[in-house]
Each structure stands twice: as C-alpha cells, then as structure tokens.
Amino acid sequence: MREFDLFVNGEWVRPEKEAWIDNVNPATGEVFCRVRAAGEKEVEEALRGAYEARKSWGHSLAKEREAILLKAADCLEEDAEKYIPWLIDESGSSLTKITAEIASCTGLIRTAAGECCRISGGVIQGEYPNHLSYYTRNPLGVVVGIAPFNYPLFLAINKVAFAIAMGNTFILKPSSCTPLSGLVIARCFEKAGLPKGVLSVLPGSGRVVGDALTADRRVRMVALTGSSQVGQRLAVQAASSLKRYSLELGGKNPMLILKDFDVDKAADIAVFGGYFHQGQICMATSRIIAEEPVYEKFCEVMAEKTGKIVMGDPHDPETIVGPLIHEKQCQVLDRLIEDAVNKGAKLLAGGKHRGAFYEPTLLKDVTQEMDIFYEECFGPVVCVICAEDARHGVELCNDNEYGLSSSILTNDITLALSLSEEIEAGMVHINESTVVGSTRAPFGGVKMSGVGRENSSFSAEEYTELKWVTVQH
C-alpha cells in the first residue's frame, strides 16, 4: 500500500507523532493508500515558515511568480495520466469528471498566472498644490485554504493559485476524505520551483489543523469551501482576530422552466445539472420549478431520462453516476425522500442504494411542507415543483436560505433578463444548467451560500488589500 508524507515549507516530512489518514475508495470501501496526518508541531512549522517567507515572496517580481505558476500548470498537465487513477479512487469521481477537472485546473493556474501582471493601483487627484495621492494593492501575507472533497483538486487550486499569484504565502488543509489531492498540488508546485515556505499542505483533522490555523494571528485570511454550518463557525473564529474570510458554501439551486421552452431539451439540461458527480456539487440542480402547462410532460420525460443514467465503476468511461463519498449520506437521502413521500410527493425514479451507490432519484409534486424543498441533499436526488406562472416560480426559487446558483429556461430573453434581477442568487444562468463554471467569472453566492467571490480579478481583490500613499512635494 502506498504511503505519502506531508509537504511542509517546500519539503516532504514525517510528523513528530505518527498518525495516518486511511484514504478509502468510496466505490469499494477499501483503503487504497495512507497519508500522514499533521499534528500541532507541523502546524506551527508551516505557520512559522509561511510567516517568514511572506515578505520575500510578497516582494518578488510579478514575472517570477507568473513563470512558476505557468510551470506548475505544465507539470500538472504532464503528469495527469498518473494522477487520474489516484483521484478516481480517492473521490469516486467518474473518469469523465476527473479528466475535465484536471483540464480546468491547468486553465485556472494559467489564468492566475496572468493576474500576476495585472495587480494595479491608481492615482487620485491631489487635495492641495504639489500633492501626490495614490493607492497600491498589496498581498495580505499568510493565507489559509480549507478545501472540500467534491472537487478536491479544482477548489483547492482555485485558492492556492490566486493567493500565491498575488504574493501571499499559503497553507492548504485538504479534506480528510481526499487528502491525496492536496499532495498532488504540492508536487506540481515543488516541480515548478516554488520557493520554500510559500506553500504547505497539511492533511489532518479539523480540530487539530483547521481550528489552529483559523485562530492563529499570523494568518490574515481564511478561504473555505464547505458547508454553511462550518462556514458560520469559521466566520466566528476569524472575527476574533479580525482576519478576512471568503466562504463558498452550500446551495439548493433552482432551475425555472417556463412554458415556452422545449421539454426534451429542458430534461437534458436538468439531468446534467442534477446528477453530475452524483449531485455532490454545491451548484447542483436540486430543485426544478416548472410552469403548470409543461409540468406533467416534463416530469414524464425527465423520469425516462433519469432511468437511463448509467451507475457503476467510476473508472468505466460509460459511468455517469458513481459512489457517494460517504455511505452514511445514503441515510440522509433516505430520510428526506421518506418525508417527502409521506407528505404527498411521488417517486418517479430511483430511491434505492447499495453500499455508497445511490440510484439517480426523481421526485415530483414536491411542496414547501417537505424538508427536501429546503435542505441540501448532496446526492443524486432531484425534486420537481409546479409553479402557477413565471412570477410564482421566482417566489418558489427565492423561498430558501441558500442563494448560490440558479437557472431560467425560456425563449423569451427579455422576460428571462427581468426575472434574473429578481432571483436571489449569486449566479443566474439563462438557458443553461446551474452547473456552469468559468475561471474568469465571479463565482459565489448570497444569503447562506457564502461571502466573497472567486476567480480571476475577483480573487485578486479577495487576496490583496489597498494601501493609500500621499506625498507633499
């Protein structure tokens, strides 16, 4: 069985106290590798190294940071074939999903490289004669990133690459379910020649690693992708030392289908948005709200397409739906589905599971009296809700504490643009799935879906702070 060391301040190390994370393949339930877990000593070493390196890295030339990032992207691309089987076994991702994820990561790192030379300030008109007034944008210092298990490579690199590009040093805590993905990132940046102290990767428990990093006053920002509950707790911890935080949290994302849109096309879009990566995506299309004239027909077509989805071995190129990361999540889905059916919902497809494999599931006649209308499933379960008209559909979309992604399907673009202004979400996609991504667009949500935005210049703003300078000459 393969064993992996920690990456602390640019070096592969073994912790003072031997502790391991058993990396379990969710498809088989078997341990396929072991990763060393960081302890208090390794956390302190990473913090000390990042704090000491922050000034030299922060003062490095933009072209130097750009070159390292471009090299890291090349390294990931060159070694992708080696990493793909590891990442499938670790996360249960399908071959299609993980291949696309790695391709997105290389593009994202190159986008971050481009931002190195775009960090800019500005000149302000002077208040007095012979008065120069200007502002600069500067790195924060030490940044901590906490990554989730569902897109473990992409969502970690999204934080690492942009923070480093802006001149910050970075400590990454990957999910304990997918620790190997974080070490893959470390290998790429090590091969690219990243100076020591700029990056550490610390797999370990949230109590030992996550809480210590969040509480430490040397850390100036924490970037989290995770559940809303964890985000709330992190915000409270960060507030104690007035450090910044960026929170990309959960979603219960609606797709509003209006009566003029082709039902078959709508079902294709909904199947992708609802079941991609087993629905374990914060942007997953979990609530489909269809206008009454097309409601029954849509449910019929959607049920037929859902029943044809291939579930099985994630290494098989034909597989669309693989295992959930935790078998215990099946119990959560069972509870939500049972509650909905007992209150009048109809099960059109799925609803069963074996091991961590949960069948693609479709429920119709879901109402606001049911828990599943509001709760995030994080599994392959899609609900269909009937709306009287477009305005009622928007009301149903907004009746939720989450506000991450949303979708409107209609041929009336004028109406769609009007409705997009009313939907309470950080992202609105017209005639597309809720699962739309771009390394250049502002990614993030409102309400309980988070604080801050990621990608491109939006990440640059998150990972830097402004300084105002005046000169009386």
GIJOBEL-V939278 format. One record per residue. RES is the residue in one letter. BURIAL is # if it has 24 or more other ideal C-beta (glycine too) atoms within 12 Angstrom, else .. Layout:
BEGIN
<<RES & BURIAL> <RES & BURIAL>>
END
This chain:
BEGIN
<<M & .> <R & .> <E & .> <F & #> <D & #> <L & #> <F & #> <V & #> <N & #> <G & #> <E & .> <W & .> <V & #> <R & .> <P & #> <E & .> <K & .> <E & .> <A & #> <W & #> <I & #> <D & #> <N & #> <V & #> <N & #> <P & #> <A & #> <T & .> <G & .> <E & .> <V & .> <F & #> <C & #> <R & .> <V & #> <R & #> <A & #> <A & #> <G & #> <E & #> <K & #> <E & #> <V & #> <E & #> <E & #> <A & #> <L & #> <R & .> <G & #> <A & #> <Y & #> <E & .> <A & #> <R & #> <K & .> <S & .> <W & #> <G & #> <H & .> <S & #> <L & .> <A & #> <K & .> <E & #> <R & #> <E & #> <A & .> <I & #> <L & #> <L & #> <K & #> <A & #> <A & #> <D & .> <C & #> <L & #> <E & #> <E & .> <D & #> <A & #> <E & .> <K & .> <Y & #> <I & #> <P & #> <W & #> <L & #> <I & #> <D & #> <E & #> <S & #> <G & #> <S & #> <S & #> <L & #> <T & #> <K & #> <I & #> <T & #> <A & #> <E & #> <I & #> <A & .> <S & #> <C & #> <T & #> <G & #> <L & #> <I & #> <R & #> <T & #> <A & #> <A & #> <G & #> <E & #> <C & #> <C & .> <R & #> <I & #> <S & .> <G & .> <G & .> <V & .> <I & .> <Q & .> <G & .> <E & .> <Y & .> <P & .> <N & .> <H & .> <L & .> <S & .> <Y & .> <Y & .> <T & .> <R & #> <N & #> <P & #> <L & #> <G & #> <V & #> <V & #> <V & #> <G & #> <I & #> <A & #> <P & #> <F & #> <N & #> <Y & #> <P & #> <L & #> <F & #> <L & #> <A & #> <I & #> <N & #> <K & #> <V & #> <A & #> <F & #> <A & #> <I & #> <A & #> <M & #> <G & #> <N & #> <T & #> <F & #> <I & #> <L & #> <K & #> <P & #> <S & #> <S & #> <C & #> <T & #> <P & #> <L & #> <S & #> <G & #> <L & #> <V & #> <I & #> <A & #> <R & #> <C & #> <F & #> <E & #> <K & .> <A & #> <G & .> <L & #> <P & #> <K & #> <G & #> <V & #> <L & #> <S & #> <V & #> <L & #> <P & #> <G & #> <S & #> <G & #> <R & .> <V & #> <V & #> <G & #> <D & #> <A & #> <L & #> <T & #> <A & #> <D & #> <R & .> <R & #> <V & #> <R & #> <M & #> <V & #> <A & #> <L & #> <T & #> <G & #> <S & #> <S & #> <Q & .> <V & #> <G & #> <Q & .> <R & #> <L & #> <A & #> <V & .> <Q & #> <A & #> <A & .> <S & .> <S & .> <L & .> <K & #> <R & #> <Y & #> <S & #> <L & #> <E & #> <L & #> <G & #> <G & #> <K & #> <N & #> <P & #> <M & #> <L & #> <I & #> <L & #> <K & #> <D & .> <F & #> <D & .> <V & #> <D & .> <K & #> <A & #> <A & #> <D & #> <I & #> <A & #> <V & #> <F & #> <G & #> <G & #> <Y & #> <F & #> <H & #> <Q & #> <G & #> <Q & #> <I & #> <C & #> <M & #> <A & #> <T & #> <S & #> <R & #> <I & #> <I & #> <A & #> <E & #> <E & .> <P & .> <V & #> <Y & #> <E & .> <K & #> <F & #> <C & #> <E & .> <V & #> <M & #> <A & #> <E & .> <K & #> <T & #> <G & .> <K & .> <I & #> <V & .> <M & #> <G & #> <D & #> <P & #> <H & #> <D & .> <P & .> <E & .> <T & #> <I & #> <V & #> <G & #> <P & #> <L & #> <I & #> <H & #> <E & #> <K & .> <Q & #> <C & #> <Q & .> <V & #> <L & #> <D & #> <R & .> <L & #> <I & #> <E & .> <D & #> <A & #> <V & #> <N & .> <K & .> <G & .> <A & #> <K & #> <L & #> <L & #> <A & #> <G & #> <G & #> <K & .> <H & #> <R & .> <G & #> <A & #> <F & #> <Y & #> <E & #> <P & #> <T & #> <L & #> <L & #> <K & #> <D & #> <V & #> <T & #> <Q & #> <E & .> <M & #> <D & #> <I & #> <F & #> <Y & #> <E & #> <E & #> <C & #> <F & #> <G & #> <P & #> <V & #> <V & #> <C & #> <V & #> <I & #> <C & #> <A & #> <E & .> <D & .> <A & #> <R & .> <H & .> <G & #> <V & #> <E & .> <L & #> <C & #> <N & #> <D & #> <N & #> <E & #> <Y & #> <G & #> <L & #> <S & #> <S & #> <S & #> <I & #> <L & #> <T & #> <N & .> <D & .> <I & .> <T & .> <L & #> <A & #> <L & .> <S & .> <L & #> <S & #> <E & .> <E & .> <I & #> <E & #> <A & #> <G & #> <M & #> <V & #> <H & #> <I & #> <N & #> <E & #> <S & #> <T & #> <V & #> <V & #> <G & #> <S & .> <T & #> <R & .> <A & .> <P & #> <F & #> <G & #> <G & #> <V & #> <K & #> <M & #> <S & #> <G & #> <V & #> <G & #> <R & #> <E & #> <N & #> <S & #> <S & #> <F & #> <S & #> <A & #> <E & #> <E & #> <Y & #> <T & #> <E & #> <L & .> <K & .> <W & .> <V & .> <T & .> <V & .> <Q & .> <H & .>>
END
